[in-house]
Amino acid sequence: MTDLATQIPGIDSFNPVRAERLRPLTALRAFQRLVRNKDDTAQVFEIMKALNGRSTTRGYQKLLGTFEGGRQAYLREELAQRLDDPEWLTRFPEGSVGAAYRAFREATGFTADGLVRVEREVVPFIDAEHPTVWYSRRLRDVHDIWHVLTGFEPDALGEACVVAFSYGQTGSLGFALIGWGAAGEIRRENRAVPARRAVWQAWQMGRRAEWLPGLDYEALFARPLDEARRRLRIGTPDIYLSVPVEVRRALKLRA
């Protein structure tokens, strides 16, 4: 029988079998490159591509199994476009999740499109009209929203913690490698920082919280931040917050 993938130009770039095969050595080499050059964000996507396995497929199936998740899958809205729309962001009142996200963007200068452009260099099919690829884009675009919801700042330790939280939410081994590996690098830089304990707590927070990928983020943005955290069972990252802000900001690693 002839393989259908060989008959359709371009389909080989989204071969499900190849996409779901774990490639740990590739991931480790990418992590080593990331450690050598902390600004090489493309290596994050190399790691995720190598270690996603079936986590994206399972996540999309879980999305379809919930009422709101199914609605989001039907709408298939591109969050990156919303998050980079300044007029849309201005509609959310002070104290809301949306206002906190707006302040996060203003403080950091981060944009959703920045991650989009980097990922396109690594994952050529990331803009494909395919349901699980759309779901993958969604996980990429909620990264900074999860910073806001969890309280992890975009410092080195905060990045390690938010990806550990993401591992608890998604089960993707790429998040596990980045979070635990970054904690080890932080510990080598400053042994007084409880990086591994903070990352472990973040992972537990991710497991205990409500499942976030299937939320209606527009509705969530309108809610008060404290209320949203309570409703979603997002705990307080005590270990991370115990590290003084000036110590966290002095860390050189950017995971």
C-alpha positions, 0 to 999 in steps of 0.5 A: 500500500502506498503511503498517503504522506508521500503523495501529498506535497508538504504533508511529511512536515506534519507526520504524526508518528514523527511528531510524537516520537520522543528524541531526548538526545536532541532535547538535551543538546538544545538545552545545552545550547540554551544554557550557553546562550540564554537569549536563544529562545528557539532552543526552547521550541526545539526542546518542546518539539523533541519531547512533546510526544503524545501530550499535545494530542492527549491535551486536545482530546481532553479539551474536546471532553469539556463543555467550554473546551469543546466550544473553544475548539469550535471557535478556534480563536487565535489568542496571539492576535487578541493578546497583541490587540491594544484596544482589546486589552484596554477594555479590562478594568483595574484589578482584573486578570486582563489589567494584570496581563496588560501591566505585565506586557508594559513592564516586560515589552513581551508580545505574543508575536515575538514567540510566534516568529521564533517558533516559525523558525523551528516548527515549519507547520506551526501555522497549519490549519490542523486542530492539534496544531491550533491547540499547540499554538494555544499553549504557546500563547497562554505562557505569559497569561500563566505568569500572571495567574501564578504570580511567577515573574519573568526572572530566571527562577520565575521562568523555571517555575512557570514551565514546571507549572506548565508540566503539571498542566500538560504532561509535556516532558519538554516543560519538565526538562526546561524547568528542572534543568533551569533549576539546576543551573540556578543552583550552580549560580547561587546555592542559597536560592531554593530553586529545586524546591520552588520548581517542585512546588510549581509543578504541584501547583500545576497538578492541583489547579483547574485545567487551564488550556480549555478556559474562555480567556476573554471571560477570564480576563474580565474577572478580578485577579484574586477571584480568578486565582481562587476559582482556578485553585491556583495556590500561592508560590511561597517558596518562590516568593521567599526569595528576595526580588533583588536576588531573583533579578540578579540571577543571570540565567534566562530559561 
